[in-house]
Amino acid sequence: MPLSELFFVFIFLPAAIILYRLTPDRLRNALLLLLSLFFIAWGSLSDVILIALCIAFNYFTALELDHLRRSDSRILKKLVLFSGIAVNAGMLIFFKYFVFLINNVCAVIGTEFSFTVPKVPVGISFFTFSAISCLCDVAKGDENAVRNPLDFALYIAFFAKITSGPIVKFRDMARQLNDRAMTAELTESGMKLFIIGLSKKVIMAGCLGFLFDGIKAQDPASLSVAGAWTGALAYSLMLYYDFSGYSDMAIGLGKIFGFSFAKNFDHPYSSVSMTDFWRRWHISLGAWFRDYVYIPLGGSRVGRARNIFNLSVVWLLTGLWHGANWTFVVWGIYHLLLLLLEKFVLKGLLDRIPSLLRAAMTFLLAVIGWTVFFSDNIAYAGSYLLRMIGIGGSGLADRTGLFYLNGGVFLLVCAIIGATSLPSAALGKLDRLMERRIDKRAAAQLMQPVTALLLALLMLGCTAFMISDTVSSFLYAQF
């Protein structure tokens, strides 16, 4: 059940809030768990069974790790920890990467093998990473194991974060399971963030996706420079608005039910280097790999060769985490090389370049990377990138490229500005100006009806887009 679906927004979520308000505190986690299982079962009942098995296995493993840590059985604790990680990683590999691995092995040895894996369970990349986070945090003593199985199950299966994140580490959520409050202020803040995220995903990402799909449907060999860059920019911006919008919705939902989740995007297209970019893009994924892969391998507290190896492991896994395709591996290697270049070759030199130019260069490099990311295969990526630099294709601009560029230029400009920190900076200046002219309390009271009107208009626009998507999907399904 997508968070941007009409049923979720207008039926599931209001019912969940009302039920949560009416339920006694001691039963609220059980209610949220039931709602989460219903949310998962809406897509597939088999996913509920798999997640239930995952919850049971990791619950008892965490309890055992907690016991072994307290008894100081280091060797046995490591054995249990590695076994737990292996089971979770093995499940992820089987469902998401097994066919990819088999196909590549068969291609190398020159044979064929037909094997069908069940469909990838909803949120498997997120709930397996949540489970591994729990086992590692308990083993290290950063957090105690959760004794109540219903509370632990909620940590794994909470509907707000299971489908598209953010990846909430165990130590960041464990204590909130039984120590949180649902206040009017949190609910208001959560609903505001949810509506903003919904509008980013449904309106902005939807419009940009429509523009990108039109270009992606063209043969890359026939694209002009204008057409190729329009498509690459549209995808880069669509991905940001889609993913950051979903993260905002999840964080907003967490607030509504009393949970505090850290932000997952921080205006990444305002970054002045690729290192800065990856501190701002999908922050929870980067933090997960830092805490549970990079630092355990030795991080940067080792020699240069080992540090490069550690970074290589992280970026190989980061690329593969996004999907079972060689394009994701190449994308990970591309970012690894850029980060190594900044860290060991250009260190200090970049600081001499004006920040505006550095931000433009970083955005350009990110767009090139996303071109590989959205490509179906390496050959497609190579062909598309050649079109972007004017090699082959239809020259600088053809009728098709100009059609999409002229039709989407206003949208692209608005999307680029909206993806930077400029709007928030402008709003901050407006707030400070109003506070100087009138007192802070009066300024807040003046802005309340304006904010409410803007949110209502955004919600109206989102509803129109969701209805349109629903009707389109229904009509297409008849064929």
KOLLO-735680 format. One record per residue (C-alpha): residue in one letter; x, y, z. Coordinates in pm, 1 decimal. Layout:
% residues N
aa=a | u=X | v=Y | w=Z
...
% end
This chain:
% residues 479
aa=m | u=0.0 | v=0.0 | w=0.0
aa=p | u=186.3 | v=312.9 | w=-114.8
aa=l | u=174.3 | v=611.3 | w=120.1
aa=s | u=67.6 | v=823.1 | w=-176.9
aa=e | u=-242.9 | v=612.8 | w=-251.5
aa=l | u=-593.3 | v=752.7 | w=-205.3
aa=f | u=-693.4 | v=465.9 | w=23.0
aa=f | u=-399.2 | v=529.5 | w=254.5
aa=v | u=-439.0 | v=907.6 | w=268.7
aa=f | u=-815.2 | v=928.7 | w=310.6
aa=i | u=-911.7 | v=601.3 | w=480.1
aa=f | u=-619.9 | v=414.8 | w=639.0
aa=l | u=-439.8 | v=713.9 | w=792.8
aa=p | u=-746.3 | v=893.0 | w=940.1
aa=a | u=-872.7 | v=562.5 | w=1082.7
aa=a | u=-528.8 | v=489.0 | w=1228.1
aa=i | u=-508.2 | v=831.3 | w=1397.2
aa=i | u=-858.8 | v=803.8 | w=1544.0
aa=l | u=-799.6 | v=449.7 | w=1673.1
aa=y | u=-462.6 | v=551.0 | w=1815.7
aa=r | u=-621.2 | v=842.8 | w=2002.1
aa=l | u=-890.3 | v=618.4 | w=2148.0
aa=t | u=-654.7 | v=337.0 | w=2250.0
aa=p | u=-499.3 | v=329.0 | w=2600.4
aa=d | u=-124.7 | v=398.8 | w=2612.4
aa=r | u=-29.1 | v=42.4 | w=2704.5
aa=l | u=-204.6 | v=-96.9 | w=2394.2
aa=r | u=-91.6 | v=159.2 | w=2138.4
aa=n | u=212.1 | v=-35.7 | w=2019.1
aa=a | u=-5.3 | v=-342.6 | w=1966.8
aa=l | u=-248.9 | v=-131.9 | w=1763.3
aa=l | u=29.9 | v=13.8 | w=1547.7
aa=l | u=164.0 | v=-338.4 | w=1489.8
aa=l | u=-178.6 | v=-462.4 | w=1376.6
aa=l | u=-212.9 | v=-163.7 | w=1145.9
aa=s | u=136.8 | v=-229.5 | w=1008.6
aa=l | u=59.5 | v=-595.3 | w=938.8
aa=f | u=-262.4 | v=-493.1 | w=762.7
aa=f | u=-61.4 | v=-236.7 | w=564.1
aa=i | u=183.7 | v=-508.3 | w=452.6
aa=a | u=-87.7 | v=-768.6 | w=386.4
aa=w | u=-268.3 | v=-521.0 | w=160.4
aa=g | u=2.2 | v=-592.2 | w=-97.9
aa=s | u=70.1 | v=-958.3 | w=-26.4
aa=l | u=-19.9 | v=-1194.8 | w=255.8
aa=s | u=300.7 | v=-1393.3 | w=195.3
aa=d | u=502.0 | v=-1083.0 | w=285.9
aa=v | u=342.3 | v=-1085.8 | w=631.6
aa=i | u=454.7 | v=-1446.7 | w=683.4
aa=l | u=812.9 | v=-1367.5 | w=579.2
aa=i | u=832.0 | v=-1056.9 | w=799.3
aa=a | u=684.7 | v=-1253.2 | w=1090.8
aa=l | u=960.7 | v=-1515.4 | w=1050.6
aa=c | u=1220.9 | v=-1239.2 | w=1031.2
aa=i | u=1081.8 | v=-1077.9 | w=1347.2
aa=a | u=1079.4 | v=-1406.7 | w=1539.0
aa=f | u=1433.8 | v=-1500.7 | w=1438.5
aa=n | u=1584.1 | v=-1160.7 | w=1518.8
aa=y | u=1387.2 | v=-1120.7 | w=1842.4
aa=f | u=1531.9 | v=-1439.8 | w=1992.2
aa=t | u=1877.2 | v=-1372.8 | w=1844.6
aa=a | u=1883.4 | v=-1026.8 | w=2003.8
aa=l | u=1781.9 | v=-1173.1 | w=2339.9
aa=e | u=2061.8 | v=-1428.9 | w=2314.4
aa=l | u=2314.5 | v=-1159.7 | w=2221.5
aa=d | u=2201.6 | v=-952.5 | w=2519.0
aa=h | u=2252.0 | v=-1250.5 | w=2749.3
aa=l | u=2594.4 | v=-1334.9 | w=2603.5
aa=r | u=2707.8 | v=-972.6 | w=2629.1
aa=r | u=2615.2 | v=-961.4 | w=2996.3
aa=s | u=2790.1 | v=-1292.9 | w=3061.1
aa=d | u=3101.8 | v=-1172.8 | w=2872.8
aa=s | u=3104.2 | v=-1473.3 | w=2635.4
aa=r | u=3287.2 | v=-1291.8 | w=2357.2
aa=i | u=3358.0 | v=-1579.4 | w=2119.0
aa=l | u=3005.8 | v=-1719.4 | w=2138.8
aa=k | u=2861.9 | v=-1367.6 | w=2111.4
aa=k | u=3055.0 | v=-1307.1 | w=1787.7
aa=l | u=2944.2 | v=-1644.0 | w=1653.0
aa=v | u=2576.9 | v=-1566.9 | w=1723.9
aa=l | u=2612.9 | v=-1214.3 | w=1581.6
aa=f | u=2776.7 | v=-1330.5 | w=1258.3
aa=s | u=2518.5 | v=-1607.3 | w=1222.6
aa=g | u=2235.0 | v=-1357.1 | w=1269.2
aa=i | u=2383.6 | v=-1118.1 | w=1014.8
aa=a | u=2437.5 | v=-1406.5 | w=771.2
aa=v | u=2073.9 | v=-1519.7 | w=795.1
aa=n | u=1941.7 | v=-1167.2 | w=733.7
aa=a | u=2188.2 | v=-1098.5 | w=452.1
aa=g | u=2118.7 | v=-1442.0 | w=304.1
aa=m | u=1746.4 | v=-1370.8 | w=290.7
aa=l | u=1811.5 | v=-1037.1 | w=120.4
aa=i | u=2051.6 | v=-1195.7 | w=-129.0
aa=f | u=1812.8 | v=-1480.8 | w=-211.9
aa=f | u=1512.2 | v=-1264.2 | w=-289.7
aa=k | u=1689.6 | v=-967.4 | w=-446.1
aa=y | u=2012.8 | v=-1093.3 | w=-602.7
aa=f | u=2001.0 | v=-1471.3 | w=-651.8
aa=v | u=1873.5 | v=-1463.6 | w=-1010.5
aa=f | u=2126.5 | v=-1190.4 | w=-1094.7
aa=l | u=2411.2 | v=-1401.1 | w=-952.7
aa=i | u=2296.7 | v=-1719.6 | w=-1126.8
aa=n | u=2257.7 | v=-1543.9 | w=-1462.3
aa=n | u=2606.8 | v=-1397.7 | w=-1441.0
aa=v | u=2763.5 | v=-1729.3 | w=-1340.7
aa=c | u=2585.3 | v=-1901.4 | w=-1629.0
aa=a | u=2705.4 | v=-1631.0 | w=-1868.6
aa=v | u=3065.6 | v=-1687.6 | w=-1757.4
aa=i | u=3058.4 | v=-2067.3 | w=-1791.4
aa=g | u=2847.7 | v=-2056.6 | w=-2107.8
aa=t | u=2539.1 | v=-2243.9 | w=-1995.8
aa=e | u=2174.8 | v=-2173.8 | w=-1922.3
aa=f | u=1979.0 | v=-2232.3 | w=-1605.5
aa=s | u=1618.1 | v=-2148.5 | w=-1546.0
aa=f | u=1529.2 | v=-2053.0 | w=-1190.3
aa=t | u=1236.9 | v=-1851.4 | w=-1061.3
aa=v | u=1253.2 | v=-1670.2 | w=-727.7
aa=p | u=933.3 | v=-1545.4 | w=-562.0
aa=k | u=870.5 | v=-1174.2 | w=-600.6
aa=v | u=1078.0 | v=-944.9 | w=-384.0
aa=p | u=892.1 | v=-890.2 | w=-51.9
aa=v | u=786.4 | v=-534.3 | w=25.3
aa=g | u=1054.1 | v=-336.9 | w=208.9
aa=i | u=1301.6 | v=-625.1 | w=234.0
aa=s | u=1603.1 | v=-393.7 | w=195.2
aa=f | u=1474.3 | v=-180.7 | w=482.7
aa=f | u=1353.7 | v=-438.8 | w=733.3
aa=t | u=1664.6 | v=-658.8 | w=694.1
aa=f | u=1888.4 | v=-356.1 | w=754.5
aa=s | u=1675.8 | v=-267.2 | w=1059.3
aa=a | u=1719.4 | v=-621.1 | w=1190.8
aa=i | u=2096.8 | v=-617.3 | w=1139.5
aa=s | u=2113.1 | v=-279.0 | w=1312.8
aa=c | u=1936.7 | v=-430.0 | w=1615.0
aa=l | u=2172.7 | v=-727.6 | w=1639.4
aa=c | u=2482.8 | v=-506.8 | w=1609.9
aa=d | u=2361.6 | v=-247.2 | w=1861.7
aa=v | u=2269.5 | v=-513.1 | w=2118.1
aa=a | u=2597.4 | v=-699.9 | w=2068.2
aa=k | u=2800.6 | v=-379.4 | w=2115.3
aa=g | u=2596.3 | v=-275.9 | w=2419.3
aa=d | u=2467.4 | v=41.8 | w=2258.8
aa=e | u=2114.9 | v=-68.4 | w=2346.1
aa=n | u=1948.8 | v=-349.6 | w=2539.5
aa=a | u=1733.4 | v=-606.0 | w=2364.1
aa=v | u=1359.4 | v=-536.1 | w=2362.3
aa=r | u=1185.9 | v=-788.0 | w=2588.4
aa=n | u=832.8 | v=-733.7 | w=2462.4
aa=p | u=796.7 | v=-918.4 | w=2129.1
aa=l | u=517.0 | v=-684.8 | w=2013.0
aa=d | u=740.5 | v=-380.1 | w=2065.9
aa=f | u=1023.0 | v=-545.4 | w=1874.8
aa=a | u=787.2 | v=-640.1 | w=1592.8
aa=l | u=674.6 | v=-277.9 | w=1568.2
aa=y | u=1035.9 | v=-163.9 | w=1531.6
aa=i | u=1079.1 | v=-394.4 | w=1231.8
aa=a | u=738.0 | v=-358.4 | w=1066.4
aa=f | u=619.4 | v=-1.2 | w=1143.0
aa=f | u=423.2 | v=96.0 | w=831.2
aa=a | u=563.9 | v=449.5 | w=815.8
aa=k | u=915.4 | v=333.1 | w=729.6
aa=i | u=903.4 | v=-22.5 | w=600.9
aa=t | u=848.4 | v=39.9 | w=229.5
aa=s | u=1096.2 | v=318.5 | w=147.8
aa=g | u=1269.9 | v=413.3 | w=468.7
aa=p | u=1429.0 | v=603.0 | w=623.3
aa=i | u=1643.9 | v=328.9 | w=775.5
aa=v | u=1597.4 | v=391.5 | w=1146.6
aa=k | u=1875.8 | v=241.7 | w=1356.6
aa=f | u=1771.5 | v=31.2 | w=1653.4
aa=r | u=1938.4 | v=254.3 | w=1912.1
aa=d | u=1748.8 | v=554.0 | w=1774.0
aa=m | u=1404.3 | v=394.7 | w=1806.4
aa=a | u=1425.9 | v=137.5 | w=2087.3
aa=r | u=1369.9 | v=380.2 | w=2375.0
aa=q | u=1090.7 | v=556.8 | w=2188.6
aa=l | u=888.4 | v=235.3 | w=2174.5
aa=n | u=765.8 | v=292.3 | w=2529.9
aa=d | u=863.5 | v=651.9 | w=2599.0
aa=r | u=691.9 | v=890.3 | w=2360.9
aa=a | u=401.6 | v=1130.2 | w=2368.6
aa=m | u=139.3 | v=1220.2 | w=2109.9
aa=t | u=82.5 | v=1594.2 | w=2139.6
aa=a | u=-120.1 | v=1837.7 | w=1933.5
aa=e | u=201.4 | v=2017.7 | w=1833.6
aa=l | u=365.4 | v=1695.5 | w=1711.6
aa=t | u=51.4 | v=1594.2 | w=1524.4
aa=e | u=29.4 | v=1933.9 | w=1354.8
aa=s | u=398.5 | v=1929.6 | w=1265.1
aa=g | u=371.7 | v=1571.6 | w=1139.0
aa=m | u=68.1 | v=1643.4 | w=921.7
aa=k | u=238.5 | v=1949.9 | w=774.9
aa=l | u=549.4 | v=1748.4 | w=687.1
aa=f | u=336.7 | v=1463.7 | w=548.6
aa=i | u=146.6 | v=1699.8 | w=314.3
aa=i | u=469.3 | v=1866.6 | w=197.1
aa=g | u=624.3 | v=1524.5 | w=130.5
aa=l | u=309.8 | v=1405.9 | w=-47.0
aa=s | u=313.6 | v=1712.0 | w=-274.4
aa=k | u=682.4 | v=1658.7 | w=-353.4
aa=k | u=617.6 | v=1298.2 | w=-447.3
aa=v | u=279.8 | v=1323.6 | w=-620.8
aa=i | u=298.3 | v=1664.8 | w=-790.1
aa=m | u=664.6 | v=1743.6 | w=-850.3
aa=a | u=796.5 | v=1389.3 | w=-899.4
aa=g | u=483.8 | v=1302.0 | w=-1098.6
aa=c | u=529.7 | v=1590.0 | w=-1345.7
aa=l | u=903.6 | v=1530.1 | w=-1377.2
aa=g | u=841.2 | v=1159.7 | w=-1425.3
aa=f | u=600.1 | v=1232.3 | w=-1709.7
aa=l | u=870.6 | v=1442.9 | w=-1879.1
aa=f | u=1139.6 | v=1179.2 | w=-1823.3
aa=d | u=923.3 | v=889.5 | w=-1943.6
aa=g | u=866.1 | v=1065.0 | w=-2274.8
aa=i | u=1241.1 | v=1094.1 | w=-2336.7
aa=k | u=1323.0 | v=748.3 | w=-2197.1
aa=a | u=1081.7 | v=599.4 | w=-2451.2
aa=q | u=1302.0 | v=733.2 | w=-2734.1
aa=d | u=1586.0 | v=532.2 | w=-2883.8
aa=p | u=1900.9 | v=670.0 | w=-2711.9
aa=a | u=2089.6 | v=647.1 | w=-3041.4
aa=s | u=1857.6 | v=910.3 | w=-3190.6
aa=l | u=1865.3 | v=1160.1 | w=-2902.8
aa=s | u=2007.8 | v=1509.1 | w=-2943.2
aa=v | u=2217.7 | v=1682.8 | w=-2677.1
aa=a | u=1914.2 | v=1889.3 | w=-2573.0
aa=g | u=1692.3 | v=1582.9 | w=-2544.7
aa=a | u=1949.4 | v=1376.9 | w=-2353.3
aa=w | u=2020.4 | v=1653.1 | w=-2099.4
aa=t | u=1649.8 | v=1724.8 | w=-2054.2
aa=g | u=1592.1 | v=1358.5 | w=-1971.0
aa=a | u=1890.1 | v=1336.8 | w=-1736.3
aa=l | u=1788.8 | v=1652.5 | w=-1548.8
aa=a | u=1425.5 | v=1540.9 | w=-1527.7
aa=y | u=1524.9 | v=1203.9 | w=-1380.6
aa=s | u=1773.3 | v=1352.7 | w=-1132.3
aa=l | u=1512.2 | v=1593.3 | w=-1000.2
aa=m | u=1231.9 | v=1336.6 | w=-1010.9
aa=l | u=1439.8 | v=1095.7 | w=-800.7
aa=y | u=1505.5 | v=1365.3 | w=-541.5
aa=y | u=1143.6 | v=1476.2 | w=-511.5
aa=d | u=1016.2 | v=1118.4 | w=-509.3
aa=f | u=1255.7 | v=983.0 | w=-249.0
aa=s | u=1282.9 | v=1291.5 | w=-28.1
aa=g | u=905.3 | v=1331.6 | w=-49.4
aa=y | u=851.7 | v=974.3 | w=68.8
aa=s | u=1103.7 | v=1029.2 | w=350.2
aa=d | u=922.2 | v=1346.2 | w=458.8
aa=m | u=594.3 | v=1155.0 | w=462.1
aa=a | u=746.1 | v=876.7 | w=674.0
aa=i | u=904.8 | v=1120.5 | w=919.9
aa=g | u=576.7 | v=1312.6 | w=938.7
aa=l | u=387.8 | v=991.3 | w=1012.0
aa=g | u=639.3 | v=911.0 | w=1283.4
aa=k | u=568.6 | v=1246.8 | w=1448.9
aa=i | u=194.0 | v=1190.2 | w=1432.0
aa=f | u=237.8 | v=870.4 | w=1634.4
aa=g | u=499.7 | v=1015.6 | w=1869.9
aa=f | u=822.7 | v=892.6 | w=1705.9
aa=s | u=1114.4 | v=1119.0 | w=1620.2
aa=f | u=1305.6 | v=1014.4 | w=1307.2
aa=a | u=1605.3 | v=1211.0 | w=1178.8
aa=k | u=1576.1 | v=1381.9 | w=840.8
aa=n | u=1687.7 | v=1176.6 | w=542.7
aa=f | u=1762.5 | v=1455.2 | w=290.8
aa=d | u=1921.2 | v=1794.5 | w=351.6
aa=h | u=1913.4 | v=1985.7 | w=21.4
aa=p | u=2173.0 | v=1759.6 | w=-144.9
aa=y | u=2172.1 | v=1959.9 | w=-468.2
aa=s | u=2315.7 | v=2254.8 | w=-273.3
aa=s | u=2627.2 | v=2048.7 | w=-194.0
aa=v | u=2969.7 | v=2190.5 | w=-275.4
aa=s | u=3143.3 | v=1852.5 | w=-317.6
aa=m | u=3051.3 | v=1487.8 | w=-363.7
aa=t | u=3157.7 | v=1422.7 | w=-5.0
aa=d | u=2912.9 | v=1692.4 | w=102.5
aa=f | u=2650.3 | v=1545.8 | w=-131.4
aa=w | u=2664.0 | v=1209.3 | w=40.3
aa=r | u=2627.2 | v=1370.9 | w=380.1
aa=r | u=2297.6 | v=1516.1 | w=256.9
aa=w | u=2151.8 | v=1246.4 | w=26.5
aa=h | u=1974.9 | v=943.6 | w=182.0
aa=i | u=2141.7 | v=1025.3 | w=512.9
aa=s | u=2007.8 | v=715.6 | w=691.2
aa=l | u=2161.8 | v=477.8 | w=434.4
aa=g | u=2499.4 | v=649.7 | w=453.4
aa=a | u=2488.2 | v=643.0 | w=833.4
aa=w | u=2398.4 | v=272.9 | w=830.0
aa=f | u=2692.6 | v=177.8 | w=608.3
aa=r | u=2922.3 | v=403.3 | w=812.9
aa=d | u=2824.3 | v=251.1 | w=1147.9
aa=y | u=2786.0 | v=-114.9 | w=1050.8
aa=v | u=3034.6 | v=-161.9 | w=764.0
aa=y | u=3289.7 | v=120.0 | w=730.6
aa=i | u=3380.5 | v=169.8 | w=1097.7
aa=p | u=3392.1 | v=-205.0 | w=1182.9
aa=l | u=3632.5 | v=-248.9 | w=889.1
aa=g | u=3859.3 | v=14.5 | w=1042.0
aa=g | u=3716.6 | v=329.0 | w=883.9
aa=s | u=3976.3 | v=597.5 | w=821.8
aa=r | u=4187.3 | v=503.2 | w=1125.8
aa=v | u=4404.8 | v=278.7 | w=908.0
aa=g | u=4660.8 | v=317.8 | w=632.8
aa=r | u=4570.6 | v=466.1 | w=296.2
aa=a | u=4552.3 | v=131.2 | w=114.1
aa=r | u=4322.0 | v=-18.5 | w=377.4
aa=n | u=4111.3 | v=296.4 | w=385.4
aa=i | u=4062.8 | v=274.3 | w=8.1
aa=f | u=3964.8 | v=-92.1 | w=49.1
aa=n | u=3711.2 | v=-1.5 | w=319.0
aa=l | u=3558.0 | v=268.3 | w=100.5
aa=s | u=3549.0 | v=27.7 | w=-195.4
aa=v | u=3353.6 | v=-229.7 | w=5.6
aa=v | u=3105.6 | v=35.4 | w=120.1
aa=w | u=3044.4 | v=170.8 | w=-229.9
aa=l | u=3018.9 | v=-171.6 | w=-390.1
aa=l | u=2751.5 | v=-259.7 | w=-135.1
aa=t | u=2584.8 | v=81.5 | w=-172.6
aa=g | u=2556.3 | v=30.6 | w=-547.5
aa=l | u=2420.5 | v=-323.8 | w=-515.1
aa=w | u=2178.1 | v=-218.4 | w=-238.9
aa=h | u=1987.3 | v=-15.8 | w=-497.3
aa=g | u=1928.0 | v=-311.4 | w=-727.5
aa=a | u=2058.0 | v=-626.7 | w=-896.5
aa=n | u=2208.3 | v=-476.7 | w=-1210.5
aa=w | u=2560.0 | v=-398.3 | w=-1327.2
aa=t | u=2457.5 | v=-36.6 | w=-1380.6
aa=f | u=2423.8 | v=2.9 | w=-1003.9
aa=v | u=2769.8 | v=-146.9 | w=-953.5
aa=v | u=2917.1 | v=97.2 | w=-1207.5
aa=w | u=2727.8 | v=381.4 | w=-1039.7
aa=g | u=2879.8 | v=284.1 | w=-703.8
aa=i | u=3230.8 | v=266.6 | w=-854.2
aa=y | u=3177.4 | v=606.7 | w=-1018.7
aa=h | u=3099.5 | v=768.9 | w=-683.3
aa=l | u=3384.3 | v=581.1 | w=-516.7
aa=l | u=3632.5 | v=726.6 | w=-768.7
aa=l | u=3494.3 | v=1078.5 | w=-722.8
aa=l | u=3520.8 | v=1053.4 | w=-343.7
aa=l | u=3874.3 | v=911.0 | w=-360.9
aa=l | u=3970.4 | v=1194.5 | w=-595.9
aa=e | u=3838.0 | v=1451.8 | w=-348.9
aa=k | u=3990.0 | v=1281.1 | w=-46.5
aa=f | u=4340.3 | v=1205.9 | w=-171.2
aa=v | u=4409.2 | v=1413.0 | w=-486.5
aa=l | u=4208.6 | v=1737.1 | w=-473.5
aa=k | u=4216.2 | v=1780.5 | w=-96.4
aa=g | u=4256.6 | v=2151.3 | w=-23.0
aa=l | u=4235.7 | v=2251.2 | w=-387.6
aa=l | u=3855.4 | v=2247.9 | w=-397.6
aa=d | u=3837.8 | v=2502.0 | w=-115.8
aa=r | u=3995.2 | v=2762.4 | w=-345.2
aa=i | u=3711.7 | v=2736.0 | w=-597.7
aa=p | u=3408.6 | v=2965.2 | w=-542.1
aa=s | u=3128.3 | v=2780.3 | w=-364.9
aa=l | u=2873.0 | v=2855.3 | w=-637.0
aa=l | u=3095.5 | v=2696.2 | w=-901.9
aa=r | u=3163.5 | v=2396.9 | w=-677.2
aa=a | u=2788.8 | v=2349.4 | w=-624.5
aa=a | u=2729.0 | v=2359.6 | w=-1002.3
aa=m | u=3008.9 | v=2106.1 | w=-1061.2
aa=t | u=2872.8 | v=1875.1 | w=-791.8
aa=f | u=2522.3 | v=1890.5 | w=-936.5
aa=l | u=2660.4 | v=1813.6 | w=-1283.2
aa=l | u=2855.4 | v=1512.5 | w=-1154.6
aa=a | u=2547.9 | v=1384.8 | w=-969.7
aa=v | u=2336.8 | v=1412.0 | w=-1287.3
aa=i | u=2595.4 | v=1211.8 | w=-1483.1
aa=g | u=2584.7 | v=944.7 | w=-1213.9
aa=w | u=2205.4 | v=928.4 | w=-1219.0
aa=t | u=2222.8 | v=871.7 | w=-1596.1
aa=v | u=2403.9 | v=543.3 | w=-1531.9
aa=f | u=2161.5 | v=473.9 | w=-1246.7
aa=f | u=1845.7 | v=490.8 | w=-1460.6
aa=s | u=1992.2 | v=299.8 | w=-1756.3
aa=d | u=1868.8 | v=-52.9 | w=-1826.0
aa=n | u=2218.7 | v=-181.6 | w=-1901.1
aa=i | u=2577.4 | v=-65.9 | w=-1951.2
aa=a | u=2536.1 | v=-31.7 | w=-2329.1
aa=y | u=2234.1 | v=195.6 | w=-2284.7
aa=a | u=2424.1 | v=408.0 | w=-2030.5
aa=g | u=2721.0 | v=443.6 | w=-2263.8
aa=s | u=2500.2 | v=538.7 | w=-2557.8
aa=y | u=2305.8 | v=792.2 | w=-2350.6
aa=l | u=2620.7 | v=955.2 | w=-2208.3
aa=l | u=2766.2 | v=989.4 | w=-2558.7
aa=r | u=2451.1 | v=1171.5 | w=-2668.3
aa=m | u=2492.3 | v=1409.8 | w=-2373.1
aa=i | u=2835.1 | v=1520.6 | w=-2500.1
aa=g | u=2722.1 | v=1541.8 | w=-2861.3
aa=i | u=2875.4 | v=1223.2 | w=-3001.9
aa=g | u=2630.6 | v=1056.6 | w=-3241.4
aa=g | u=2258.0 | v=1107.0 | w=-3220.0
aa=s | u=2072.9 | v=1402.1 | w=-3370.5
aa=g | u=2320.7 | v=1679.0 | w=-3304.7
aa=l | u=2281.4 | v=1965.4 | w=-3063.5
aa=a | u=1903.2 | v=1990.1 | w=-3086.3
aa=d | u=1635.0 | v=1821.1 | w=-3292.8
aa=r | u=1258.9 | v=1859.2 | w=-3306.7
aa=t | u=1197.1 | v=1596.7 | w=-3038.6
aa=g | u=1458.3 | v=1737.3 | w=-2801.8
aa=l | u=1330.5 | v=2092.0 | w=-2840.6
aa=f | u=974.5 | v=1974.4 | w=-2789.3
aa=y | u=1056.3 | v=1823.6 | w=-2448.6
aa=l | u=1296.4 | v=2102.9 | w=-2353.0
aa=n | u=1053.4 | v=2384.2 | w=-2435.3
aa=g | u=768.0 | v=2200.1 | w=-2265.9
aa=g | u=967.6 | v=2124.0 | w=-1951.7
aa=v | u=1205.6 | v=2417.2 | w=-1907.2
aa=f | u=982.4 | v=2603.4 | w=-1658.7
aa=l | u=923.9 | v=2284.8 | w=-1458.9
aa=l | u=1296.4 | v=2204.6 | w=-1454.6
aa=v | u=1393.7 | v=2555.1 | w=-1339.6
aa=c | u=1132.6 | v=2551.1 | w=-1061.5
aa=a | u=1240.4 | v=2199.6 | w=-958.9
aa=i | u=1608.6 | v=2296.1 | w=-944.5
aa=i | u=1536.7 | v=2602.5 | w=-729.9
aa=g | u=1302.9 | v=2402.7 | w=-505.6
aa=a | u=1564.6 | v=2131.5 | w=-455.8
aa=t | u=1820.4 | v=2376.0 | w=-320.1
aa=s | u=1830.2 | v=2559.6 | w=11.2
aa=l | u=1717.8 | v=2887.7 | w=-152.2
aa=p | u=1345.4 | v=2856.5 | w=-64.9
aa=s | u=1412.2 | v=2775.6 | w=301.0
aa=a | u=1666.5 | v=3059.6 | w=320.4
aa=a | u=1412.0 | v=3301.3 | w=171.3
aa=l | u=1145.9 | v=3190.2 | w=419.7
aa=g | u=1393.6 | v=3234.7 | w=703.7
aa=k | u=1464.5 | v=3590.3 | w=594.2
aa=l | u=1091.3 | v=3659.3 | w=568.8
aa=d | u=1037.2 | v=3529.8 | w=922.7
aa=r | u=1317.2 | v=3747.4 | w=1058.4
aa=l | u=1181.8 | v=4051.3 | w=871.9
aa=m | u=832.6 | v=3997.8 | w=1015.0
aa=e | u=972.5 | v=3954.0 | w=1365.6
aa=r | u=1152.2 | v=4287.7 | w=1334.5
aa=r | u=837.5 | v=4467.1 | w=1215.7
aa=i | u=600.5 | v=4297.6 | w=1463.5
aa=d | u=659.7 | v=4078.6 | w=1767.4
aa=k | u=728.9 | v=3706.1 | w=1728.9
aa=r | u=393.2 | v=3590.2 | w=1863.8
aa=a | u=196.6 | v=3820.2 | w=1632.0
aa=a | u=406.7 | v=3703.1 | w=1336.4
aa=a | u=328.1 | v=3341.0 | w=1417.7
aa=q | u=-44.1 | v=3415.1 | w=1446.8
aa=l | u=-36.6 | v=3599.0 | w=1113.9
aa=m | u=135.7 | v=3310.2 | w=938.9
aa=q | u=-99.4 | v=3039.9 | w=1071.8
aa=p | u=-390.9 | v=3104.7 | w=833.0
aa=v | u=-150.2 | v=3157.9 | w=541.7
aa=t | u=23.1 | v=2826.9 | w=614.4
aa=a | u=-311.8 | v=2648.1 | w=653.7
aa=l | u=-432.8 | v=2784.9 | w=319.6
aa=l | u=-114.1 | v=2679.8 | w=140.6
aa=l | u=-130.9 | v=2329.5 | w=289.4
aa=a | u=-497.4 | v=2300.9 | w=189.6
aa=l | u=-411.9 | v=2400.8 | w=-167.6
aa=l | u=-126.1 | v=2151.0 | w=-176.6
aa=m | u=-355.8 | v=1877.0 | w=-47.8
aa=l | u=-615.9 | v=1966.6 | w=-310.2
aa=g | u=-351.9 | v=1944.6 | w=-582.8
aa=c | u=-223.3 | v=1612.5 | w=-448.9
aa=t | u=-575.9 | v=1472.5 | w=-445.5
aa=a | u=-629.0 | v=1571.3 | w=-808.5
aa=f | u=-303.8 | v=1401.1 | w=-910.0
aa=m | u=-380.1 | v=1086.6 | w=-708.3
aa=i | u=-727.1 | v=1059.3 | w=-863.6
aa=s | u=-572.9 | v=1102.1 | w=-1209.2
aa=d | u=-315.5 | v=829.9 | w=-1141.4
aa=t | u=-584.8 | v=595.8 | w=-1006.7
aa=v | u=-808.8 | v=643.5 | w=-1311.5
aa=s | u=-516.5 | v=602.1 | w=-1552.6
aa=s | u=-402.5 | v=283.8 | w=-1379.4
aa=f | u=-753.3 | v=141.7 | w=-1380.3
aa=l | u=-807.7 | v=214.5 | w=-1750.6
aa=y | u=-469.8 | v=66.6 | w=-1847.5
aa=a | u=-539.0 | v=-247.1 | w=-1642.0
aa=q | u=-837.2 | v=-328.6 | w=-1865.9
aa=f | u=-600.5 | v=-394.4 | w=-2153.6
% end
